[in-house]
Amino acid sequence: VQLQASGGGLVQTGGSLLLSCAASGRTFSSNTMGWFRQAPGKEREFVASINASGIRALYADSVKGRFTISRDNAKNSLYLQMSSLKPEDTAVYYCAAGLGRTTAWRTNQYNYWGQGTQVTVSS
């Protein structure tokens, strides 16, 4: 499977961005999907996950209430709507396809990764 993330950019504190991830190469609707991020000098961390059907979502505490994950299985697409952005949200954001159908927060529960898109929030 191939994942292509897009939508990153430079935004001011309090602003919004919509990240997209286009998937190809396998049955997209069969697997959980997730967003992770990695800031310079830090480990990759979980942001959000959505189950195969799109009914259930899981969020990191740091983004809960500000970010919304969604998916369109008909379009093989995953989204992350980010609002009320903070400088600490600055990172490269990666989309990933998981091994199962339920939400997942560990990196080893995902076996396909996109190339990442840079999000920079200025103060």
MDAnalysis code that builds the backbone (N, CA, C; Angstrom):
import MDAnalysis as mda
import numpy as np

u = mda.Universe.empty(369, n_residues=123, atom_resindex=np.repeat(np.arange(123), 3), trajectory=True)
u.add_TopologyAttr("name", ["N", "CA", "C"] * 123)
u.add_TopologyAttr("resid", np.arange(1, 124))
u.add_TopologyAttr("resname", ["VAL", "GLN", "LEU", "GLN", "ALA", "SER", "GLY", "GLY", "GLY", "LEU", "VAL", "GLN", "THR", "GLY", "GLY", "SER", "LEU", "LEU", "LEU", "SER", "CYS", "ALA", "ALA", "SER", "GLY", "ARG", "THR", "PHE", "SER", "SER", "ASN", "THR", "MET", "GLY", "TRP", "PHE", "ARG", "GLN", "ALA", "PRO", "GLY", "LYS", "GLU", "ARG", "GLU", "PHE", "VAL", "ALA", "SER", "ILE", "ASN", "ALA", "SER", "GLY", "ILE", "ARG", "ALA", "LEU", "TYR", "ALA", "ASP", "SER", "VAL", "LYS", "GLY", "ARG", "PHE", "THR", "ILE", "SER", "ARG", "ASP", "ASN", "ALA", "LYS", "ASN", "SER", "LEU", "TYR", "LEU", "GLN", "MET", "SER", "SER", "LEU", "LYS", "PRO", "GLU", "ASP", "THR", "ALA", "VAL", "TYR", "TYR", "CYS", "ALA", "ALA", "GLY", "LEU", "GLY", "ARG", "THR", "THR", "ALA", "TRP", "ARG", "THR", "ASN", "GLN", "TYR", "ASN", "TYR", "TRP", "GLY", "GLN", "GLY", "THR", "GLN", "VAL", "THR", "VAL", "SER", "SER"])
u.atoms.positions = np.array([
    [0.853, -1.185, 0.000],
    [0.000, 0.000, 0.000],
    [0.889, 1.235, 0.000],
    [0.409, 2.282, -0.661],
    [1.130, 3.552, -0.688],
    [0.262, 4.631, -0.067],
    [0.894, 5.457, 0.761],
    [0.189, 6.543, 1.433],
    [0.865, 7.852, 1.086],
    [0.075, 8.836, 0.735],
    [0.601, 10.144, 0.349],
    [-0.090, 11.209, 1.195],
    [0.660, 11.810, 2.127],
    [0.119, 12.861, 2.986],
    [0.342, 14.224, 2.344],
    [-0.596, 15.117, 2.577],
    [-0.487, 16.475, 2.053],
    [-1.266, 17.425, 2.945],
    [-1.083, 18.733, 2.692],
    [-1.857, 19.731, 3.406],
    [-1.105, 20.484, 4.477],
    [0.125, 20.105, 4.725],
    [0.902, 20.818, 5.724],
    [1.267, 22.222, 5.271],
    [1.810, 23.004, 6.202],
    [2.202, 24.355, 5.858],
    [2.522, 25.162, 7.092],
    [2.639, 26.471, 6.886],
    [2.931, 27.410, 7.964],
    [1.651, 28.126, 8.357],
    [1.353, 28.133, 9.655],
    [0.138, 28.768, 10.150],
    [0.444, 29.451, 11.469],
    [-0.302, 30.490, 11.776],
    [-0.122, 31.190, 13.039],
    [-0.834, 30.461, 14.175],
    [-0.408, 30.739, 15.381],
    [-1.061, 30.185, 16.569],
    [-2.555, 30.492, 16.522],
    [-3.347, 29.477, 16.795],
    [-4.794, 29.627, 16.763],
    [-5.411, 29.308, 15.415],
    [-4.581, 29.107, 14.412],
    [-5.076, 28.819, 13.082],
    [-5.474, 27.368, 12.888],
    [-5.850, 27.055, 11.648],
    [-6.329, 25.712, 11.307],
    [-5.652, 25.196, 10.042],
    [-5.574, 23.880, 9.964],
    [-5.079, 23.204, 8.768],
    [-5.830, 21.903, 8.597],
    [-5.975, 21.488, 7.349],
    [-6.570, 20.190, 7.054],
    [-5.528, 19.332, 6.353],
    [-5.143, 18.256, 7.001],
    [-4.231, 17.296, 6.387],
    [-5.032, 16.206, 5.694],
    [-4.513, 15.758, 4.565],
    [-5.143, 14.674, 3.820],
    [-4.118, 13.571, 3.578],
    [-4.630, 12.364, 3.426],
    [-3.763, 11.222, 3.124],
    [-4.485, 10.365, 2.103],
    [-3.883, 10.224, 0.936],
    [-4.454, 9.401, -0.128],
    [-3.807, 8.025, -0.095],
    [-4.635, 6.986, -0.103],
    [-4.134, 5.618, -0.028],
    [-4.398, 4.879, -1.329],
    [-3.479, 4.003, -1.681],
    [-3.658, 3.182, -2.869],
    [-2.964, 1.852, -2.669],
    [-3.368, 0.852, -3.433],
    [-2.651, -0.409, -3.434],
    [-3.294, -1.545, -2.679],
    [-4.296, -1.254, -1.862],
    [-4.987, -2.331, -1.178],
    [-6.363, -1.850, -0.759],
    [-7.114, -2.723, -0.100],
    [-8.450, -2.354, 0.336],
    [-8.350, -1.416, 1.531],
    [-8.526, -0.137, 1.282],
    [-8.375, 0.889, 2.306],
    [-9.347, 0.696, 3.458],
    [-10.548, 0.314, 3.162],
    [-11.606, 0.272, 4.165],
    [-11.467, -0.877, 5.151],
    [-10.481, -1.752, 4.982],
    [-10.346, -2.919, 5.845],
    [-9.492, -2.676, 7.083],
    [-8.844, -1.535, 7.163],
    [-7.849, -1.353, 8.218],
    [-8.000, -0.037, 8.957],
    [-7.566, -0.065, 10.190],
    [-7.509, 1.167, 10.949],
    [-6.473, 2.100, 10.331],
    [-6.673, 3.384, 10.504],
    [-5.750, 4.391, 10.004],
    [-5.382, 5.319, 11.141],
    [-4.215, 5.936, 11.032],
    [-3.790, 6.817, 12.103],
    [-2.920, 7.956, 11.611],
    [-2.815, 8.950, 12.472],
    [-1.883, 10.064, 12.269],
    [-0.891, 10.075, 13.430],
    [0.359, 10.258, 13.094],
    [1.421, 10.414, 14.069],
    [2.196, 11.676, 13.714],
    [3.018, 12.141, 14.635],
    [3.850, 13.305, 14.338],
    [5.211, 13.150, 15.011],
    [6.178, 13.838, 14.439],
    [7.532, 13.790, 14.988],
    [8.159, 15.165, 14.889],
    [8.492, 15.719, 16.050],
    [9.172, 17.007, 16.129],
    [10.678, 16.766, 16.140],
    [11.465, 17.764, 15.764],
    [12.925, 17.592, 15.741],
    [13.458, 17.169, 17.101],
    [14.262, 16.115, 17.113],
    [14.871, 15.644, 18.342],
    [13.961, 14.840, 19.237],
    [12.751, 14.568, 18.779],
    [11.803, 13.810, 19.597],
    [11.368, 12.542, 18.882],
    [10.819, 11.614, 19.643],
    [10.314, 10.387, 19.057],
    [8.969, 10.638, 18.370],
    [8.657, 9.765, 17.441],
    [7.358, 9.849, 16.780],
    [6.259, 9.558, 17.811],
    [5.225, 10.381, 17.791],
    [4.162, 10.217, 18.784],
    [2.797, 10.111, 18.126],
    [1.933, 9.421, 18.803],
    [0.565, 9.210, 18.347],
    [-0.230, 10.501, 18.401],
    [-1.048, 10.718, 17.390],
    [-1.943, 11.867, 17.352],
    [-3.404, 11.414, 17.389],
    [-3.791, 10.580, 16.424],
    [-5.183, 10.151, 16.333],
    [-5.284, 8.872, 15.513],
    [-6.339, 8.126, 15.788],
    [-6.593, 6.887, 15.057],
    [-8.087, 6.763, 14.795],
    [-8.432, 6.099, 13.715],
    [-9.835, 5.872, 13.382],
    [-9.989, 4.437, 12.903],
    [-11.061, 3.778, 13.338],
    [-11.219, 2.374, 12.984],
    [-11.631, 2.214, 11.527],
    [-11.695, 0.969, 11.084],
    [-11.897, 0.703, 9.664],
    [-13.199, 1.299, 9.126],
    [-14.251, 1.238, 9.915],
    [-15.547, 1.735, 9.455],
    [-15.676, 3.240, 9.585],
    [-14.808, 3.850, 10.371],
    [-14.863, 5.286, 10.573],
    [-15.761, 5.718, 11.708],
    [-16.263, 4.751, 12.476],
    [-17.209, 5.075, 13.542],
    [-16.490, 5.506, 14.815],
    [-15.373, 4.875, 15.099],
    [-14.671, 5.137, 16.363],
    [-13.344, 5.841, 16.117],
    [-13.042, 6.805, 16.986],
    [-11.791, 7.542, 16.896],
    [-11.122, 7.580, 18.265],
    [-9.823, 7.723, 18.236],
    [-9.027, 7.797, 19.456],
    [-8.043, 8.947, 19.276],
    [-7.876, 9.756, 20.332],
    [-7.006, 10.912, 20.238],
    [-5.994, 10.950, 21.379],
    [-4.835, 11.511, 21.086],
    [-3.890, 11.827, 22.151],
    [-4.480, 12.948, 22.995],
    [-4.182, 12.942, 24.284],
    [-4.723, 13.973, 25.171],
    [-4.320, 15.368, 24.707],
    [-3.147, 15.481, 24.122],
    [-2.632, 16.797, 23.734],
    [-3.414, 17.440, 22.589],
    [-4.177, 16.651, 21.849],
    [-4.918, 17.202, 20.706],
    [-6.426, 17.048, 20.850],
    [-6.852, 16.376, 21.891],
    [-8.286, 16.116, 22.076],
    [-9.046, 17.432, 22.164],
    [-10.127, 17.521, 21.405],
    [-10.933, 18.729, 21.388],
    [-10.482, 19.756, 20.361],
    [-9.291, 19.556, 19.800],
    [-8.769, 20.496, 18.793],
    [-8.633, 19.841, 17.425],
    [-8.344, 18.562, 17.394],
    [-8.144, 17.839, 16.138],
    [-9.293, 16.862, 15.927],
    [-9.627, 16.635, 14.665],
    [-10.651, 15.657, 14.315],
    [-10.148, 14.788, 13.171],
    [-10.153, 13.482, 13.403],
    [-9.755, 12.539, 12.362],
    [-11.007, 12.009, 11.674],
    [-10.917, 11.835, 10.374],
    [-12.043, 11.278, 9.622],
    [-11.509, 10.528, 8.405],
    [-12.377, 9.763, 7.791],
    [-11.969, 9.018, 6.607],
    [-13.134, 8.918, 5.636],
    [-12.807, 8.799, 4.367],
    [-13.794, 8.577, 3.322],
    [-13.360, 7.312, 2.590],
    [-13.952, 6.194, 2.935],
    [-13.530, 4.922, 2.361],
    [-13.823, 4.848, 0.864],
    [-14.834, 5.561, 0.415],
    [-15.148, 5.562, -1.013],
    [-14.059, 6.258, -1.819],
    [-13.351, 7.190, -1.173],
    [-12.285, 7.939, -1.844],
    [-10.889, 7.485, -1.412],
    [-10.828, 6.428, -0.584],
    [-9.534, 5.954, -0.079],
    [-8.727, 7.090, 0.541],
    [-9.396, 7.888, 1.353],
    [-8.757, 9.075, 1.907],
    [-8.945, 9.175, 3.409],
    [-7.914, 9.704, 4.054],
    [-7.901, 9.954, 5.489],
    [-7.648, 11.439, 5.694],
    [-8.258, 12.005, 6.742],
    [-8.129, 13.434, 6.985],
    [-7.797, 13.699, 8.450],
    [-7.183, 14.849, 8.679],
    [-6.980, 15.343, 10.037],
    [-7.251, 16.843, 10.017],
    [-8.378, 17.229, 10.588],
    [-8.708, 18.640, 10.719],
    [-8.095, 19.145, 12.013],
    [-7.213, 20.116, 11.892],
    [-6.507, 20.652, 13.057],
    [-6.941, 22.096, 13.283],
    [-7.380, 22.384, 14.495],
    [-7.825, 23.726, 14.840],
    [-7.125, 24.171, 16.121],
    [-7.213, 25.473, 16.398],
    [-6.585, 26.042, 17.594],
    [-5.141, 25.575, 17.718],
    [-4.418, 25.673, 16.636],
    [-3.052, 25.164, 16.606],
    [-2.135, 25.947, 17.524],
    [-1.180, 25.225, 18.098],
    [-0.215, 25.787, 19.029],
    [1.195, 25.550, 18.493],
    [2.163, 26.342, 18.927],
    [3.553, 26.114, 18.472],
    [4.036, 24.688, 18.762],
    [3.568, 24.105, 19.832],
    [3.994, 22.741, 20.173],
    [3.404, 21.682, 19.246],
    [2.509, 22.072, 18.362],
    [1.996, 21.149, 17.348],
    [2.935, 21.063, 16.144],
    [3.962, 21.898, 16.124],
    [4.918, 21.890, 15.024],
    [5.632, 20.549, 14.946],
    [5.561, 19.919, 13.776],
    [6.154, 18.588, 13.586],
    [5.921, 18.150, 12.147],
    [6.561, 17.054, 11.791],
    [6.216, 16.366, 10.552],
    [5.105, 15.382, 10.895],
    [4.016, 15.445, 10.148],
    [2.856, 14.596, 10.399],
    [2.835, 13.453, 9.392],
    [2.634, 12.243, 9.912],
    [2.626, 11.037, 9.092],
    [1.273, 10.340, 9.187],
    [0.780, 9.877, 8.062],
    [-0.376, 8.997, 8.090],
    [0.113, 7.553, 8.012],
    [-0.674, 6.654, 8.583],
    [-0.260, 5.257, 8.642],
    [-1.467, 4.346, 8.540],
    [-1.242, 3.169, 7.959],
    [-2.276, 2.143, 7.859],
    [-1.941, 1.015, 8.821],
    [-2.933, 0.618, 9.616],
    [-2.700, -0.356, 10.678],
    [-2.910, -1.792, 10.267],
    [-2.594, -2.669, 11.203],
    [-2.675, -4.102, 10.979],
    [-4.086, -4.642, 11.212],
    [-4.867, -3.977, 12.023],
    [-6.192, -4.467, 12.365],
    [-7.292, -3.534, 11.926],
    [-8.444, -3.689, 12.558],
    [-9.610, -2.888, 12.189],
    [-10.017, -1.903, 13.275],
    [-9.441, -2.051, 14.475],
    [-9.819, -1.173, 15.585],
    [-8.783, -0.075, 15.764],
    [-9.162, 0.943, 16.556],
    [-8.236, 2.046, 16.787],
    [-6.966, 1.548, 17.477],
    [-5.866, 2.211, 17.188],
    [-4.581, 1.781, 17.721],
    [-3.687, 3.000, 17.920],
    [-2.845, 2.980, 18.974],
    [-2.025, 4.145, 19.272],
    [-0.526, 3.872, 19.254],
    [-0.131, 2.626, 19.137],
    [1.296, 2.302, 19.126],
    [1.808, 2.231, 17.702],
    [3.032, 2.691, 17.494],
    [3.609, 2.678, 16.151],
    [3.743, 1.261, 15.605],
    [3.983, 0.277, 16.465],
    [4.152, -1.090, 15.971],
    [2.843, -1.759, 15.593],
    [1.744, -1.046, 15.739],
    [0.448, -1.534, 15.275],
    [0.162, -1.070, 13.847],
    [1.108, -0.373, 13.257],
    [0.948, 0.136, 11.893],
    [2.090, -0.393, 11.025],
    [1.764, -0.803, 9.826],
    [2.817, -1.371, 8.985],
    [3.028, -0.625, 7.677],
    [2.237, 0.400, 7.411],
    [2.449, 1.212, 6.218],
    [2.442, 2.674, 6.643],
    [3.401, 3.422, 6.120],
    [3.574, 4.821, 6.508],
    [3.710, 5.705, 5.274],
    [3.136, 6.893, 5.354],
    [3.321, 7.889, 4.319],
    [4.642, 8.623, 4.521],
    [4.935, 9.555, 3.634],
    [6.221, 10.232, 3.651],
    [6.267, 11.412, 4.613],
    [5.135, 11.858, 5.117],
    [5.102, 12.965, 6.059],
    [4.881, 14.310, 5.396],
    [4.228, 15.189, 6.139],
    [4.010, 16.559, 5.686],
    [4.303, 17.498, 6.850],
    [5.032, 18.563, 6.578],
    [5.501, 19.468, 7.635],
    [4.398, 20.446, 8.036],
    [4.182, 20.548, 9.337],
    [3.277, 21.539, 9.905],
    [4.102, 22.427, 10.828],
    [4.058, 23.727, 10.582],
    [4.788, 24.681, 11.397],
    [3.810, 25.728, 11.909],
    [3.766, 25.882, 13.235],
    [2.873, 26.842, 13.865],
    [3.734, 27.938, 14.483],
    [3.564, 29.141, 13.992],
    [4.352, 30.257, 14.492],
    [3.656, 30.940, 15.651],
    [4.464, 31.440, 16.572],
    [3.895, 32.100, 17.769],
    [3.718, 33.596, 17.544],
])
